[in-house]
Amino acid sequence: MEINLVNYRGHDSYSFTGRSEGEHTRKKIGLDKLDINPNHVIVRIPGDTTSINPSFFLGLFYESIKKLELDRFKKKYEFSVDTDDKEMKTILMGNIAEAIQYASNFANKKSGISSFI
């Protein structure tokens, strides 16, 4: 199963920003149903994307991480950046990894300095 995020960003936009936009995208995709579906999901990031803001990612996937917990979330959702530009792919995958960790910390009530203690 695949989700192509190209269909869920603003017109003429190359970034994904805003928690409310992420929440809106979550509803349009039907992630609540996908979370309970046993199928593996590949989330495709368009190759011309310049950034994925943590707030957008939280709006989109926070509830999934909270429900599934981090290990199950990572097994269920795979992220793929559709570009041959290795530097951009590294940056975007870093954006995603950072957002996943932030969401996990938030779900586990670890934030700020408490996440290091």
Secondary structure, DSSP 8 states (H G I E B T S, - for coil): -EEEGGGGS-TT--EE--HHHHHHHHHHHTHHHHHHS-S-EEEEE-TT--EE-HHHHHHHHHHHHHHHHHHHHHHHEEEEE--S-HHHHHHHHHHHHHHHHHHHHHHTT--GGGGT-
